[in-house]
Amino acid sequence: MDDNKIVEFILHKKAILFTGIFTFIGAVVLTSSFLYINFTNKITHDFFQDVQITREGFSAAKSNSTKKDECSIEMQIPLRSDGALNSWILENNNLHGAQYDIFIKNNTLCKLKDWKLRLKVPKDAKIDSSWSGSYKKENDIITIIGSKEAKNEEILPYTSCKLGFVLYAQKFLTETQVSLEAKLHKSPFSYNFFTAFVVITILGIFLTILMAINYLVIKHQQLHAEKEISELLNLCASFIDTRDAYTKRHSINVATYSKMIAEELGYSKEFQKNIYNCGILHDVGKVLIPRAILCKPEKLSEEEWVEMKKHTVYGAEILKDFNGIRNVRSVVLYHHERYDGKGYMKGLKGEEIPLEARIVCVADSFDAMATDRAYRPHLPKEIIIRELENGKGAQFDPKIAQAMLNLIKNGKISI
């Protein structure tokens, strides 16, 4: 894509629209994903496990062990400094006491929040002391909940939480059933697709802002350039028209009528602006025509008429390296062509004649009839209307001539 197409793409706001839609889609997906993740974070999950407790300080799950990407529970009776198990027997009542350490291992990508651990113990068992949590025993179930004091309300991903209690019972625990109830709180950024859409949305916002800034900068430069071009064109028009006192303001009039015809035909604002500028320069070649011919009040001789007709070629030659106004050379070169092919300089016919040249042809002819010339005064309104009607399909494009007639009949152009 060349620079002109990029500028046109930006000026038509297509770039802003494209990046805006891109950003909007990303934002919708992000919002939906966030709401979904937030919803799933509120779901309570249950993990069940049978835990075997050995007296050597090693614990292992039974056949229903949890998967590596889930939570697991381990229990053990730790060793004292002398290498013996931290357990004992009270001989007076035959109670077996021991310290039981519990490890909740979070093997997931999520934080464990609002967790609650339940262990099954003998009904006659009693908790002597406990740490790292809030403990409660009902019947044969001990319930443990994380606490602020213990700073274990949340268990981070791939970490473990150590709890413990001293328990007395008729015999040492060798195995137990545990259940862990918790909410798995997963960060949205732990999902690859969420991270990808965050990047996409941020990129979209950046590009939208960039395109908007580019649009404003280019638009400002364009308006500044258009102002300068307009001032230059008006200067050119004044220079062209002052060479013939009878055609003063002719270039401005033709430009104005051309723009009004384009508007009547439903063409875009951009087209209207462009054809106005074309109308300003349509007779630029007359600067090379001798003033004696331009201002001659009598009928031109055959040689003089041949020279007069050359103003279209002279104008096209003057503008051969000028690209500031689209199709301006075509207008200058072909605005005296006729729809029936009997015009000059090439005898183009019908739609072989560029659209802009056909429009300027009607505007030029109308202004020539409606203003005083060196060889005659302006024509009455009735004759001008008749000439436009008769010229349909002959001198003029029928649709364009009718557009001019509509402007006259509706009072938008007065004579």
Secondary structure, DSSP 4 states (H G I P E B T S, - for coil): --HHHHHHHHHTTHHHHHHHHHHHHHHHHHHHHHHHHHHHHTSEEEEEEEEEE-TTS-EEE-TTPPPTTSEEEEEE--B-TTSSBSEEEETTTTEEEEEEEEEEEE-SSSEEEEEEEEEE--TT-EEEEEESSEEEEETTEEEEE--TTTT-SEE-TTEEEEEEEEEEESS---EEEEEEEEEEE--GGGSHHHHHHHHHHHHHHHHHHHHHHHHHHHHHHHHHHHHHHHHHHHHHHHHHHTTSGGGTTHHHHHHHHHHHHHHHTT--HHHHHHHHHHHHHTTGGGGGS-HHHHT-SSPPPHHHHHHHHTHHHHHHHHTTT--SSTTHHHHHHHTT--TTS--SSS---GGGS-HHHHHHHHHHHHHHHHS-BTTBPPPPHHHHHHHHHHHBTTTB-HHHHHHHHHHHHTTSS--
